[in-house]
Amino acid sequence: MCGRYALHTAPMKVAQSLGLPIDLDWEPAYNIAPGRSVPVIATDPEGDKPAALYARWGFHPHWAGSKAPTPINARAETLRDSRYFLGSFRHHRCLVPADGWYEWTESGGQKLPWYFRRGDGNPIVFAGLLAKGEDDNQTMAIITEPARGLAKTIHDRMPLVLTPESIAAWLKPELTDPDELRRHVHHEPIEDFRTHRVSPAVNRADAAGADLIAPLSPEAG
């Protein structure tokens, strides 16, 4: 799954790295938790160019009612069969910029966090889905897929990280067929990523600061 992530690269550098226009500002965040409003990139209502906006992390369409679930993730394998997500999969996709994400293992009853990032340090984008909420604000879920390679040794799920070549297709409004989307959209090779243990301080949703993504010293366990 993807339950926490970091975004500390400046908007201008993200825009340059991904080849996207981003007219939005944000502060570095090293422990983004569900429920927070986060920057995403989607095709604007006219459908002619990408635009950056804020969306609350927790997917809750306005038509679903107040008692409906608010999932933070959507499984890639079941999107085409899900009434809850299919409309957004076809018509309201987004990119979620990030620098990396956290996963956890357990040892002796303790949750041990690991941080995943690209080996070259460049920012990444998760595939996401948007839905307008009951308050007319946008809500968002990050798409996950079965973990691969080194990620599989930590957790059985991981976020769907898009290749730069997939970005244009993911945001293309005329691409609405799930099979056609799958032909045009691809995930980043897991071999391009690195992981390391980080401080258990990140287990607290209110923890902040760049030290959260620093490798844990051997003395700290």
C-alpha positions as CSV (number, residue, x, y, z in Angstrom):
1,M,0.0,0.0,0.0
2,C,1.0,3.6,0.1
3,G,0.1,5.2,3.4
4,R,2.7,8.0,3.8
5,Y,5.0,9.8,1.4
6,A,7.3,12.7,1.0
7,L,7.5,15.7,-1.3
8,H,10.3,18.1,-0.7
9,T,11.5,19.0,-4.2
10,A,10.5,22.5,-5.2
11,P,7.6,22.9,-7.7
12,M,9.9,24.4,-10.4
13,K,12.3,21.4,-10.3
14,V,9.4,18.9,-10.3
15,A,8.0,20.7,-13.4
16,Q,11.4,20.6,-15.2
17,S,12.0,17.0,-14.3
18,L,8.6,15.8,-15.4
19,G,8.1,18.2,-18.3
20,L,4.9,19.6,-16.8
21,P,3.6,23.1,-16.2
22,I,3.0,23.5,-12.5
23,D,1.6,26.9,-11.5
24,L,1.4,25.9,-7.8
25,D,3.6,26.4,-4.7
26,W,4.1,24.0,-1.8
27,E,6.3,23.7,1.2
28,P,8.6,20.7,1.7
29,A,6.8,17.8,3.4
30,Y,8.5,14.7,4.7
31,N,5.6,12.8,6.2
32,I,2.4,13.3,4.2
33,A,-0.5,11.4,5.8
34,P,-4.0,10.6,4.6
35,G,-6.6,13.4,5.1
36,R,-4.1,16.1,4.1
37,S,-4.6,18.4,1.1
38,V,-1.8,17.6,-1.4
39,P,-0.7,18.9,-4.8
40,V,-1.8,16.9,-7.8
41,I,-1.7,17.4,-11.5
42,A,-4.7,16.8,-13.7
43,T,-6.1,17.8,-17.1
44,D,-8.1,21.0,-16.7
45,P,-11.9,21.1,-17.3
46,E,-11.4,22.2,-20.9
47,G,-9.1,19.2,-21.5
48,D,-6.4,21.1,-23.3
49,K,-3.5,21.2,-20.8
50,P,-2.4,19.9,-17.4
51,A,-3.0,22.0,-14.3
52,A,-1.9,21.7,-10.7
53,L,-4.4,21.8,-7.9
54,Y,-4.9,20.6,-4.3
55,A,-6.9,17.4,-3.5
56,R,-7.6,15.8,-0.1
57,W,-5.9,12.4,0.2
58,G,-8.9,10.1,0.8
59,F,-11.2,9.2,-2.1
60,H,-14.9,10.1,-1.5
61,P,-17.1,10.9,-4.5
62,H,-20.0,13.3,-3.8
63,W,-22.5,10.7,-5.1
64,A,-21.4,8.0,-2.6
65,G,-23.0,9.5,0.5
66,S,-21.5,10.3,3.9
67,K,-21.3,6.6,5.1
68,A,-19.3,5.4,2.1
69,P,-15.7,4.5,2.6
70,T,-12.8,6.9,2.0
71,P,-10.0,4.8,0.7
72,I,-6.5,6.3,0.3
73,N,-5.5,3.6,-2.2
74,A,-7.1,1.9,-5.3
75,R,-5.8,-1.5,-6.5
76,A,-4.7,-1.4,-10.1
77,E,-5.9,-4.9,-10.8
78,T,-9.5,-4.2,-9.9
79,L,-10.1,-0.7,-11.2
80,R,-12.1,-1.8,-14.3
81,D,-14.5,-3.9,-12.1
82,S,-15.0,-1.3,-9.3
83,R,-18.1,0.9,-9.5
84,Y,-16.5,3.1,-6.9
85,F,-13.3,3.9,-9.0
86,L,-14.2,3.1,-12.6
87,G,-15.6,6.5,-13.5
88,S,-12.5,8.3,-12.2
89,F,-10.3,5.7,-13.8
90,R,-11.8,6.6,-17.2
91,H,-12.4,10.3,-16.8
92,H,-10.6,11.9,-13.8
93,R,-7.1,10.6,-13.5
94,C,-4.2,12.6,-11.9
95,L,-0.5,12.6,-11.1
96,V,0.7,12.8,-7.5
97,P,4.2,14.2,-7.4
98,A,6.5,12.8,-4.7
99,D,10.1,12.2,-3.8
100,G,9.5,8.8,-2.1
101,W,7.2,6.8,0.0
102,Y,7.3,4.8,3.3
103,E,6.5,1.1,3.9
104,W,6.7,-0.8,7.2
105,T,7.8,-4.2,8.4
106,E,7.3,-5.6,11.9
107,S,9.8,-7.0,14.4
108,G,9.2,-7.9,18.0
109,G,5.8,-6.1,17.9
110,Q,7.4,-2.9,16.6
111,K,6.6,-1.2,13.3
112,L,9.9,-0.5,11.4
113,P,9.6,2.1,8.6
114,W,11.5,2.0,5.3
115,Y,11.8,4.8,2.8
116,F,11.8,4.2,-0.9
117,R,13.2,6.7,-3.5
118,R,14.7,6.8,-6.9
119,G,18.4,6.0,-7.0
120,D,19.2,9.2,-8.9
121,G,17.3,11.3,-6.5
122,N,14.8,12.7,-9.1
123,P,11.2,13.2,-8.1
124,I,8.5,10.7,-9.2
125,V,4.8,10.7,-9.9
126,F,2.2,8.2,-8.6
127,A,-0.8,7.4,-10.7
128,G,-3.9,8.8,-8.9
129,L,-7.6,9.2,-9.2
130,L,-9.7,12.3,-8.5
131,A,-13.3,12.6,-7.4
132,K,-15.2,15.7,-6.4
133,G,-16.3,15.4,-2.8
134,E,-19.5,16.5,-1.1
135,D,-18.0,19.9,-0.3
136,D,-17.1,20.4,-4.0
137,N,-13.4,20.0,-3.1
138,Q,-11.4,17.4,-4.9
139,T,-10.5,14.1,-3.2
140,M,-7.8,11.7,-4.3
141,A,-6.6,8.1,-4.1
142,I,-3.2,6.7,-5.1
143,I,-3.2,3.6,-7.3
144,T,-1.2,0.6,-6.0
145,E,0.0,-2.5,-7.6
146,P,1.6,-5.8,-6.4
147,A,5.1,-5.1,-5.0
148,R,8.1,-6.0,-7.2
149,G,11.7,-6.7,-6.6
150,L,13.2,-5.1,-3.4
151,A,9.8,-3.6,-2.6
152,K,8.3,-7.1,-2.2
153,T,10.7,-7.9,0.6
154,I,9.2,-5.0,2.7
155,H,5.5,-5.1,1.7
156,D,3.2,-6.9,-0.7
157,R,1.9,-3.7,-2.3
158,M,3.5,-0.5,-3.7
159,P,2.3,2.7,-5.3
160,L,2.1,2.7,-9.1
161,V,5.0,5.0,-10.1
162,L,4.6,6.1,-13.7
163,T,7.4,6.4,-16.3
164,P,7.9,9.9,-17.7
165,E,6.7,8.6,-21.1
166,S,3.4,7.5,-19.5
167,I,2.5,10.9,-18.2
168,A,0.9,12.3,-21.3
169,A,-1.2,9.2,-21.8
170,W,-2.4,9.2,-18.2
171,L,-3.6,12.7,-18.5
172,K,-5.2,12.3,-21.9
173,P,-8.9,12.8,-21.5
174,E,-9.8,10.9,-24.7
175,L,-8.2,7.8,-23.4
176,T,-11.1,6.2,-21.5
177,D,-10.9,2.5,-22.4
178,P,-9.1,0.6,-19.6
179,D,-7.4,-1.8,-22.0
180,E,-6.1,1.0,-24.1
181,L,-4.8,2.8,-21.0
182,R,-2.9,-0.2,-19.9
183,R,-1.2,-0.4,-23.3
184,H,0.0,3.2,-23.0
185,V,0.8,3.4,-19.3
186,H,3.8,1.7,-17.7
187,H,5.4,1.6,-14.2
188,E,9.0,2.6,-13.4
189,P,11.4,-0.3,-13.2
190,I,11.9,-1.3,-9.5
191,E,15.6,-1.6,-10.2
192,D,15.7,2.2,-10.4
193,F,14.8,2.5,-6.7
194,R,16.6,2.3,-3.4
195,T,15.4,1.8,0.1
196,H,16.7,2.2,3.7
197,R,15.5,2.1,7.2
198,V,14.4,5.4,8.8
199,S,13.5,6.6,12.3
200,P,10.3,5.3,13.9
201,A,9.5,8.9,14.5
202,V,7.8,8.8,11.1
203,N,5.2,6.5,12.6
204,R,3.6,9.6,14.2
205,A,1.5,11.4,11.6
206,D,2.4,14.8,13.1
207,A,6.2,14.2,12.9
208,A,7.9,16.5,10.4
209,G,11.4,17.4,9.1
210,A,14.0,16.3,6.7
211,D,15.6,13.9,9.3
212,L,12.6,11.6,8.8
213,I,14.0,10.4,5.5
214,A,17.6,10.1,6.7
215,P,19.0,6.5,6.8
216,L,18.8,5.1,10.4
217,S,22.2,4.7,12.0
218,P,23.2,1.1,12.9
219,E,23.4,2.1,16.5
220,A,19.7,3.1,16.5
221,G,18.7,-0.4,15.5
